[in-house]
Each structure stands twice: as structure tokens, then as C-alpha cells.
Amino acid sequence: MTQQPFSRPGAIDLSGLRRPAAQPAPAAPAGAAPAGGSSYSLDITEENFQAVIESSMTAPVLLAFFSHTRMPESAQLADDLATLSAEFEGRFLAGLVDIDAVPAIAQAMQIPSIPLIVAVLDGRPAPLVQDALPIEELRAALTQVMQQLTVQGVTGRHQPRSVAPVEGEDEGDEGFDPRYAAAQDALGEGDIDRAVAEYQKLVTANPADAEAVAGLAMAQVLQRTQGVDLDAARAAAAANPDDVAAQTMVADLDLLGGHVDDAFRRLIDLVRRTSGDERTQAREHLIGLFGAVGNDDPRVLKGRQGLASALF
């Protein structure tokens, strides 16, 4: 069956992916971009794919689809993207997708051809580079994209995915903070419960650690929504408009799907309609989602204004 061109932005359909039991990673073929070759790049597997996509709520994820056997130049593009991810120091996370090793991911995203780099922001994908550009041209293109995102208020950064210090640097060098490594590793492996526990340790030790607080909030959203059927959740919310549990679940799912404003509006309206303990629950849940997105995000600032209006 011919796939439709990958031309529309929207939430990625992960329903066709199943998480198999963890198995040893196969040896990388000659010329492969090494796993962990950059603190801000990683090889994509079916186990870590969803967690990587969800990390695009923090900062952009760039997925490079390649094949060593079918098109070696596409593998070079992936390798160059991994190299540049280190230069951009967390402005984006490079996910390297070997379509021969993980064909289900290419099918889920309806990838029409390689080479291809797909940008994912707030869980929503869009094609970015569809040619095997030299690294200089790729660097210039990414610089322009990051400048445009900065103008639009997208300034988040990913935490390093590797705890090994760069040669010639001390572990305490500025820009490297190993405190978050355990939580980020857990997210990368798809172990949401462990990520929540690791972030909770950091928050307990230092409640003023804003980055740990935000990480915990997002990890808890992932934890609450594990295994939830989206259609069933929406049907329950539609049937019970004042049920706090039903409404907050859909708000969580909207947030993960990139519909941040929809999530905020749903809970602001719920605060406006409820009172007493139910209003308190809805308000506290909304504040938690504010923390997951980031208090400096313009959508959060707008949401806080809406919450204040609903309360007073």
C-alpha cells in the first residue's frame, strides 16, 4: 500500500507501536552514528520513542530517518545532525531513526522517503530537511530555525543524555549538570515510574529547584496517562463535564498531544464551574500543568490570567 506523503502537522499516531521486552542492542553497522556520540543525541528504539516525542514539550526534537544499506548519504546526514546537536547545546535533541532497525516507527510517522529530518515540537511533527545537505548547509539551516523559534518564545533546552564528561572538561563545568541524568535516562528508557521517583528525590532535596519541579510535573503527567485510552477518556469527560477526574485526565492527554491551550482552557472552565474541594483539585491540577510546561512559557502566562479571572 502506498503511504501518503508526510505533509501535515499533527500529533504522532503511536497506536501501532508495541513495547517489546528489552533486548540487547544490536551492534552498530560500520559508519553508524554512535549511540551517545553526543550528549544531545540518541538512537531511537521502539522502547524510547514515545518518551523522546514527549520530551518535545521541553524543547524541539529532530528525528533523522536513515538507512546505511539503502542510502549511505542519509546515514551521513544523521551523523551530522548528532554532531550539530552538541554544538547547539540542548536547543534540540537529535533522535537517530534507522528505518531498517525500527521500521514500525517509520510506518507510524508515514515517512515517504529518506533522507528526512522531522522536527517535533509540543508532540507535533513537521518535515524540516528532505535532502542530504552538507554539514555546513545543515548548520546554517538549523541556526535559522532556532532563531525563528527564539523569536516565537521557544527557548527551552534539553538536559544532556550522556553523563560522561567531554574530554578536557571537568564534570563540574558550566553547562553540565549530572543531577538530572538519572531521571533523564529513565525517561529515555521509557521507565516513567523511575523518572518520577528520581525527580521526586531532587525536589525533596531542594524544593526551590525549578528545573526538577518542572521535570517532576511532566513525568507525573506521563505516569497518570500510561495505558489510558484517549477515545474512552474523551467520552467520559463529555458525559461528565463537572467530574474533576475525567476532565483532568483529558487535560493531561491534551497536554501530551501538544494541545496546551486546550488543556488549560478545559481546567480553567472547570474551575469556573466548580466550588469547594472540587475547585481546589482542578486549580491545583492546572497549576501542576503550568509547571510541566514552564512558568516562562507565554501560554502559561495567558493561562494564569485565565485562572485568576475564573477565581475572582
C-alpha positions as CSV (number, residue, x, y, z in Angstrom):
1,M,0.0,0.0,0.0
2,T,1.4,3.4,-0.9
3,Q,1.9,5.8,2.0
4,Q,0.6,9.3,1.9
5,P,3.3,12.0,1.9
6,F,4.3,13.2,5.3
7,S,3.0,16.8,4.8
8,R,0.6,17.6,7.7
9,P,1.5,18.7,11.2
10,G,-0.3,16.9,14.0
11,A,0.1,14.5,16.8
12,I,2.0,11.4,16.0
13,D,0.0,8.2,16.0
14,L,1.8,5.8,18.4
15,S,-1.1,3.3,18.5
16,G,0.7,0.9,16.1
17,L,3.8,0.6,18.3
18,R,4.1,-2.1,20.9
19,R,6.8,-2.1,23.5
20,P,8.6,-5.4,23.3
21,A,10.6,-6.8,26.2
22,A,14.0,-5.1,26.5
23,Q,16.7,-6.9,24.4
24,P,20.4,-6.2,23.9
25,A,21.0,-3.5,21.4
26,P,22.4,-4.9,18.1
27,A,25.9,-3.9,17.1
28,A,26.0,-0.7,15.1
29,P,26.9,-1.2,11.4
30,A,30.1,0.4,10.1
31,G,29.7,4.1,9.8
32,A,26.8,4.3,12.2
33,A,26.4,7.3,14.3
34,P,27.5,6.0,17.7
35,A,24.9,5.9,20.4
36,G,25.7,8.6,23.0
37,G,28.1,10.2,20.5
38,S,26.7,13.5,21.6
39,S,25.1,14.4,24.9
40,Y,22.1,15.6,23.0
41,S,21.6,12.7,20.6
42,L,20.4,9.1,20.9
43,D,19.4,6.1,18.8
44,I,15.7,5.8,18.6
45,T,14.1,2.4,19.6
46,E,10.5,1.4,20.0
47,E,11.1,1.4,23.7
48,N,12.2,5.0,24.0
49,F,10.4,6.6,21.0
50,Q,7.3,7.8,22.9
51,A,9.4,9.3,25.7
52,V,11.6,11.1,23.2
53,I,8.5,12.5,21.4
54,E,7.1,13.6,24.8
55,S,10.3,15.4,25.6
56,S,9.5,17.8,22.7
57,M,7.3,19.6,25.2
58,T,10.5,21.0,26.7
59,A,12.4,21.8,23.5
60,P,12.4,20.7,19.9
61,V,13.3,17.1,18.9
62,L,14.8,16.5,15.4
63,L,14.3,13.0,14.1
64,A,16.8,11.9,11.4
65,F,15.5,8.9,9.3
66,F,18.2,7.0,7.6
67,S,19.4,3.7,6.2
68,H,23.0,2.6,5.9
69,T,22.2,-0.1,3.3
70,R,19.7,1.8,1.1
71,M,21.2,5.3,1.2
72,P,24.5,5.8,2.9
73,E,24.3,9.6,2.4
74,S,21.2,9.5,4.7
75,A,23.3,7.9,7.4
76,Q,25.8,10.7,7.0
77,L,23.1,13.3,7.5
78,A,22.0,11.6,10.7
79,D,25.6,11.6,11.9
80,D,26.0,15.3,11.1
81,L,22.8,16.0,13.0
82,A,24.2,14.3,16.0
83,T,27.4,16.3,15.7
84,L,25.5,19.6,15.5
85,S,23.3,18.7,18.4
86,A,26.3,19.1,20.6
87,E,27.1,22.5,19.1
88,F,23.6,23.7,19.8
89,E,23.9,22.6,23.5
90,G,20.4,21.3,24.0
91,R,18.4,23.6,21.8
92,F,17.3,20.4,20.2
93,L,17.5,16.7,20.8
94,A,18.7,14.6,17.8
95,G,16.9,11.3,17.5
96,L,18.5,8.9,15.0
97,V,16.0,6.5,13.4
98,D,17.4,3.6,11.5
99,I,14.4,2.6,9.4
100,D,15.8,-0.9,8.9
101,A,16.1,-1.5,12.6
102,V,12.8,0.1,13.6
103,P,10.5,0.0,10.5
104,A,7.4,0.4,12.7
105,I,8.4,3.9,13.7
106,A,8.8,5.0,10.0
107,Q,5.4,3.4,9.3
108,A,3.7,5.1,12.3
109,M,5.0,8.5,11.1
110,Q,4.2,7.8,7.4
111,I,7.8,8.6,6.2
112,P,7.7,8.7,2.4
113,S,11.4,8.6,1.7
114,I,14.9,9.2,3.1
115,P,16.9,11.2,3.8
116,L,14.5,13.1,6.1
117,I,14.7,15.2,9.2
118,V,11.4,15.7,11.0
119,A,11.1,18.5,13.6
120,V,8.8,17.7,16.6
121,L,7.6,20.5,18.9
122,D,5.0,20.0,21.6
123,G,4.4,16.5,20.2
124,R,3.6,17.8,16.7
125,P,5.8,16.7,13.7
126,A,6.6,18.6,10.5
127,P,9.2,17.8,7.8
128,L,12.3,20.0,8.1
129,V,15.1,18.7,5.8
130,Q,14.4,16.3,2.9
131,D,17.9,16.4,1.2
132,A,21.3,15.1,2.1
133,L,22.7,18.6,2.9
134,P,26.5,19.1,3.6
135,I,27.0,19.8,7.3
136,E,27.7,23.5,6.7
137,E,24.3,23.9,5.0
138,L,22.6,21.9,7.7
139,R,24.2,24.0,10.4
140,A,23.0,27.2,8.7
141,A,19.5,25.8,8.2
142,L,19.3,24.8,11.9
143,T,20.6,28.1,13.0
144,Q,17.9,29.9,11.1
145,V,15.2,27.6,12.6
146,M,16.4,28.1,16.1
147,Q,16.5,31.8,15.6
148,Q,12.9,31.7,14.4
149,L,11.8,29.6,17.4
150,T,13.5,32.0,19.8
151,V,11.6,34.9,18.3
152,Q,8.4,32.9,18.9
153,G,9.3,32.4,22.5
154,V,10.6,28.8,22.2
155,T,13.7,28.9,24.3
156,G,13.8,25.6,26.3
157,R,16.7,23.3,26.3
158,H,17.1,19.6,26.7
159,Q,19.2,18.1,29.5
160,P,22.3,16.1,28.4
161,R,21.5,12.5,27.7
162,S,25.1,11.4,28.5
163,V,26.8,11.8,31.9
164,A,30.3,11.2,30.5
165,P,32.3,14.5,30.7
166,V,33.6,15.8,27.4
167,E,37.4,15.3,27.0
168,G,39.3,18.1,28.6
169,E,36.4,19.2,30.8
170,D,35.7,18.7,34.4
171,E,32.4,17.2,35.5
172,G,31.6,20.4,37.2
173,D,32.0,22.5,34.1
174,E,29.3,25.0,33.4
175,G,26.5,23.6,31.2
176,F,26.7,20.1,32.5
177,D,24.6,19.2,35.5
178,P,24.6,15.5,36.3
179,R,21.8,15.8,38.9
180,Y,19.2,15.2,36.3
181,A,21.0,12.4,34.5
182,A,19.2,9.5,36.3
183,A,15.7,11.0,35.6
184,Q,16.5,11.7,32.0
185,D,18.0,8.3,31.5
186,A,14.8,6.8,32.9
187,L,12.7,8.9,30.5
188,G,14.8,7.8,27.6
189,E,14.3,4.2,28.5
190,G,10.5,4.7,28.9
191,D,10.6,3.9,32.6
192,I,8.2,6.7,33.7
193,D,7.8,5.4,37.3
194,R,11.6,5.5,37.9
195,A,11.7,9.0,36.3
196,V,9.1,10.3,38.8
197,A,11.0,8.8,41.7
198,E,14.3,10.4,40.6
199,Y,12.7,13.8,40.1
200,Q,11.0,13.5,43.4
201,K,14.3,12.9,45.1
202,L,15.6,16.1,43.6
203,V,12.5,18.1,44.6
204,T,12.6,16.7,48.2
205,A,16.2,17.7,48.5
206,N,15.7,21.2,47.1
207,P,12.1,22.4,46.6
208,A,13.4,25.5,45.0
209,D,15.0,23.6,42.1
210,A,12.7,24.9,39.4
211,E,14.0,22.5,36.7
212,A,13.5,19.5,38.9
213,V,10.0,20.7,39.8
214,A,9.1,21.1,36.1
215,G,10.6,17.7,35.3
216,L,8.6,16.0,38.1
217,A,5.4,17.7,36.9
218,M,5.8,16.4,33.3
219,A,6.9,13.0,34.5
220,Q,3.7,12.8,36.6
221,V,1.6,13.7,33.6
222,L,3.3,10.8,31.7
223,Q,2.7,8.5,34.7
224,R,-1.0,9.4,35.0
225,T,-1.7,8.8,31.3
226,Q,0.1,5.5,30.9
227,G,-2.2,3.0,29.2
228,V,-5.2,5.4,29.0
229,D,-7.5,5.1,26.0
230,L,-7.9,8.5,24.5
231,D,-11.3,8.0,23.0
232,A,-12.7,6.5,26.2
233,A,-11.3,9.3,28.2
234,R,-12.8,11.9,26.0
235,A,-16.2,10.1,26.0
236,A,-16.1,10.1,29.9
237,A,-15.3,13.8,30.0
238,A,-18.1,14.7,27.6
239,A,-20.6,12.7,29.6
240,N,-19.4,14.1,32.9
241,P,-18.5,17.8,32.4
242,D,-18.1,18.5,36.1
243,D,-16.2,15.4,37.0
244,V,-12.8,16.5,38.1
245,A,-11.0,13.2,37.4
246,A,-12.5,12.9,33.9
247,Q,-11.7,16.5,33.0
248,T,-8.1,16.4,34.4
249,M,-7.3,13.2,32.5
250,V,-8.3,14.7,29.2
251,A,-6.3,17.8,30.1
252,D,-3.3,15.7,30.7
253,L,-3.8,13.9,27.3
254,D,-4.3,17.2,25.5
255,L,-1.0,18.5,27.0
256,L,0.9,15.5,25.8
257,G,-0.7,15.8,22.4
258,G,0.6,19.3,22.1
259,H,-2.8,21.0,22.7
260,V,-1.5,23.0,25.6
261,D,-4.0,25.9,25.3
262,D,-6.9,23.4,25.1
263,A,-5.7,21.7,28.3
264,F,-5.5,24.9,30.1
265,R,-8.9,26.1,28.9
266,R,-10.6,22.9,29.9
267,L,-9.4,23.2,33.5
268,I,-10.0,27.0,33.7
269,D,-13.6,26.3,32.7
270,L,-13.8,23.6,35.3
271,V,-12.5,25.9,38.0
272,R,-15.1,28.4,36.9
273,R,-18.0,25.8,37.2
274,T,-17.0,24.1,40.4
275,S,-16.6,25.1,44.1
276,G,-15.1,23.8,47.3
277,D,-12.8,20.8,47.2
278,E,-13.5,20.1,43.5
279,R,-12.5,23.6,42.6
280,T,-9.3,23.2,44.7
281,Q,-8.5,20.0,42.9
282,A,-9.0,21.5,39.5
283,R,-6.9,24.6,40.4
284,E,-4.1,22.5,41.8
285,H,-4.0,20.2,38.8
286,L,-3.9,23.2,36.5
287,I,-1.0,24.7,38.4
288,G,0.8,21.4,38.1
289,L,0.4,21.6,34.3
290,F,1.7,25.1,34.3
291,G,4.8,23.8,36.0
292,A,5.2,21.0,33.4
293,V,5.1,23.4,30.5
294,G,7.3,26.0,32.2
295,N,6.4,29.2,34.0
296,D,8.0,31.4,31.4
297,D,6.0,30.0,28.5
298,P,3.6,32.6,27.1
299,R,0.8,30.0,27.1
300,V,1.3,29.6,30.9
301,L,1.2,33.4,31.4
302,K,-2.0,33.5,29.5
303,G,-3.3,30.5,31.4
304,R,-2.5,32.1,34.7
305,Q,-4.5,35.2,33.7
306,G,-7.4,33.0,32.8
307,L,-7.2,31.2,36.1
308,A,-7.2,34.4,38.0
309,S,-10.3,35.6,36.1
310,A,-12.0,32.3,36.9
311,L,-11.3,32.5,40.6
312,F,-12.1,36.1,41.1
